[in-house]
Amino acid sequence: MASSRDDFIIAIRSAFLKKSTQQKFSLLTLVFISIFIIVLSSFDLKFIRYLKAGISEVVYRSSFIVSIPENFLKNTFFEIREYSTFFQNYKINKEELNELKSKSISDKITQFENEELKELINDYTLSSDKLLAKIIVDHDSPYLKSIIINKGSKDNIKIGTNIYDRSYLVGRVVEVNYKTSRVLLLSDLNSNVPVTIAPQNIQAIITGTGENYGEIKYTREGISNLNLEDSIVYTSGTGAIFKSGTPIGRVVAVTGSSNRFKVDFYSDFSQLKYIFAELVTKTEVKNEDQQVEIENSQINNTADTKLQILEDEKKIIEQTNLKFKDENELLKIKINNLNKQIVDFRNEVYDQKQIIAQYNIDLDEIEFLRLNLKFGHTCRKSFLNNDGFEVGTSEYKSCVMNKGQAND
Amino acid sequence: MTNFKPRGFYFKFYSFLPIMVLFISVLNEFDLNYLKLKYFSFNFPFILIFFFTLKDFKNFDYLLVFLAGLVNDTVVGLPLGISSLSYILICIATSYLRNITIRPNPIKDWFYFLLVIGLINSINYSILTLFFSYDLLLLSYLVNIFFTFILYMFFAYLFKYYLKGLND
């Protein structure tokens, strides 16, 4: 018993400490170094950040170069598949383009209105520049969903910068190096985005699932009673992590579960080649009224300013509410008038139908009288005409209408 | 079989091939994830490290394995040192197996490999969830362990061919 324990200890000790002729370090040393690095990387120290950024720069570029052959094969495969469905896609795209063109105009108007209102509510406006970035590494890990882009702190990318595919949100920057950055995709398990579900106007949070769809969580109760299928999901801007009003995806019900909904992202994260990073700059908006007040009072109290803003906001909301109420009243009156008009029209149609029916009857009568004058004597029963009929009978009428010929 | 001149360039290239493949695989994340098979992923570096350290391959330096771990962490986006620790633990496990084994048996190695990757992935998962508050899917880990275990024999067969070529 004791000897087997000794053997075990000798084997373990040998495994940890023995170095082969080629090995420069014992395994125990390397284990300690690994643990030391893990502990260090958990602290957010400045020199570790720089060290990590340096390593990342070299590794990301190397990874990009090493991945070239595989990416070439992968892209060729996707391109061949695309060509096979090229014509069908062209037809669908053409239809979509026509629809989008018509929507685009109203969208632009809404955007302008939105900007105006935002300027009124906030004391600053957000002007943003979209920076085109190339994805250099997009290894689809089974655990973490992230991509590496070729823009970094040199190009003013910061942690939290929103990343877009066309106008759809795909994620945000979680690690910035000098010329590269890591983007955490919306599909990652660690991704949480505050959203609004339209047109129901429900606030919720979308979390990644590790798959190519998200799941709606932390929403109000009773959501299962609502029909959310095909609703649009866009960022609500709550928490100021993501810009508000950016489309994310469409709601799809999970089969077999009434209170679970998933979100099909508009963007296909596995097909991303280029993305846009939004560089946001805040610019103060100086309201004329506010400027006068500031000059007069010379009080630079932030609490007062905030109160002022809130009051302004309240005023705007009240005004908007009043406007909506007036509009509502007008619309109600319009609806009533239209209903009245509909009833009038219906009555008119009924009267006209009656007149037409009477006219048809009169027309028949006139025709009978005309033919009666012409063929009455041939149909009327008399001393000389035994085959005739009594005047006023239906046989007589049909004989006259048949121009003097009796029905067989 | 190809004949190499000892100490020639091709011989050196051939003898350093496993460590180069290790670095390429960690830089490239060679695991066929882009095939979009929902329940398929495997850890190629685990297989490579386990096989060549078990065979005590002379050009498979532990320091380089350690560095490959750091590269893997950087590419995948894990905290630095996690993969290095995993790889070094595999080296320790294989070193221990070598010390206690008199007559090697591929089937026993295979099941020992399952035990090792199960243990290492558990440590990995525990560190990431407990100390770094990562949300991870346990199912992904289980699938990864299963396929890594299944594919071990296939790759071991290929690697044996490689070693045979080197010895010839």
Chai-1 contact restraints between the chains, C-beta under 6 A:
chainA,res_idxA,chainB,res_idxB,connection_type,confidence,min_distance_angstrom,max_distance_angstrom,comment,restraint_id
A,A11,B,Y96,contact,1.0,0.0,6.0,A-B,restraint_1
A,A11,B,N99,contact,1.0,0.0,6.0,A-B,restraint_2
A,A11,B,I100,contact,1.0,0.0,6.0,A-B,restraint_3
A,S14,B,N99,contact,1.0,0.0,6.0,A-B,restraint_4
A,A15,B,I92,contact,1.0,0.0,6.0,A-B,restraint_5
A,A15,B,S95,contact,1.0,0.0,6.0,A-B,restraint_6
A,A15,B,Y96,contact,1.0,0.0,6.0,A-B,restraint_7
A,A15,B,N99,contact,1.0,0.0,6.0,A-B,restraint_8
A,Q22,B,K58,contact,1.0,0.0,6.0,A-B,restraint_9
A,Q23,B,Y62,contact,1.0,0.0,6.0,A-B,restraint_10
A,K24,B,L63,contact,1.0,0.0,6.0,A-B,restraint_11
A,F25,B,L63,contact,1.0,0.0,6.0,A-B,restraint_12
A,L27,B,I88,contact,1.0,0.0,6.0,A-B,restraint_13
A,L27,B,C91,contact,1.0,0.0,6.0,A-B,restraint_14
A,L27,B,I92,contact,1.0,0.0,6.0,A-B,restraint_15
A,L30,B,Y62,contact,1.0,0.0,6.0,A-B,restraint_16
A,L30,B,F66,contact,1.0,0.0,6.0,A-B,restraint_17
A,L30,B,I88,contact,1.0,0.0,6.0,A-B,restraint_18
A,V31,B,I88,contact,1.0,0.0,6.0,A-B,restraint_19
A,S34,B,G81,contact,1.0,0.0,6.0,A-B,restraint_20
A,S34,B,S84,contact,1.0,0.0,6.0,A-B,restraint_21
A,S34,B,L85,contact,1.0,0.0,6.0,A-B,restraint_22
A,S34,B,I88,contact,1.0,0.0,6.0,A-B,restraint_23
A,I37,B,L80,contact,1.0,0.0,6.0,A-B,restraint_24
A,I37,B,G81,contact,1.0,0.0,6.0,A-B,restraint_25
A,I38,B,G81,contact,1.0,0.0,6.0,A-B,restraint_26
A,S41,B,P79,contact,1.0,0.0,6.0,A-B,restraint_27
A,S41,B,L80,contact,1.0,0.0,6.0,A-B,restraint_28
A,I55,B,T74,contact,1.0,0.0,6.0,A-B,restraint_29
A,S56,B,T74,contact,1.0,0.0,6.0,A-B,restraint_30
A,V59,B,V71,contact,1.0,0.0,6.0,A-B,restraint_31
A,V59,B,T74,contact,1.0,0.0,6.0,A-B,restraint_32
A,S62,B,L27,contact,1.0,0.0,6.0,A-B,restraint_33
A,S63,B,L27,contact,1.0,0.0,6.0,A-B,restraint_34
A,S63,B,V75,contact,1.0,0.0,6.0,A-B,restraint_35
A,V66,B,I24,contact,1.0,0.0,6.0,A-B,restraint_36
A,V66,B,L27,contact,1.0,0.0,6.0,A-B,restraint_37
A,V66,B,N28,contact,1.0,0.0,6.0,A-B,restraint_38
A,S67,B,N28,contact,1.0,0.0,6.0,A-B,restraint_39
A,E70,B,N28,contact,1.0,0.0,6.0,A-B,restraint_40
A,K74,B,Y34,contact,1.0,0.0,6.0,A-B,restraint_41
A,H139,B,E29,contact,1.0,0.0,6.0,A-B,restraint_42
A,D140,B,N33,contact,1.0,0.0,6.0,A-B,restraint_43
A,D140,B,Y34,contact,1.0,0.0,6.0,A-B,restraint_44
A,S141,B,V76,contact,1.0,0.0,6.0,A-B,restraint_45
A,P142,B,S41,contact,1.0,0.0,6.0,A-B,restraint_46
A,P142,B,S140,contact,1.0,0.0,6.0,A-B,restraint_47
A,Y143,B,L136,contact,1.0,0.0,6.0,A-B,restraint_48
A,Y143,B,S140,contact,1.0,0.0,6.0,A-B,restraint_49
A,L144,B,G77,contact,1.0,0.0,6.0,A-B,restraint_50
A,S146,B,G77,contact,1.0,0.0,6.0,A-B,restraint_51
A,R182,B,G77,contact,1.0,0.0,6.0,A-B,restraint_52
A,L189,B,D135,contact,1.0,0.0,6.0,A-B,restraint_53
A,N190,B,D135,contact,1.0,0.0,6.0,A-B,restraint_54
A,G210,B,L137,contact,1.0,0.0,6.0,A-B,restraint_55
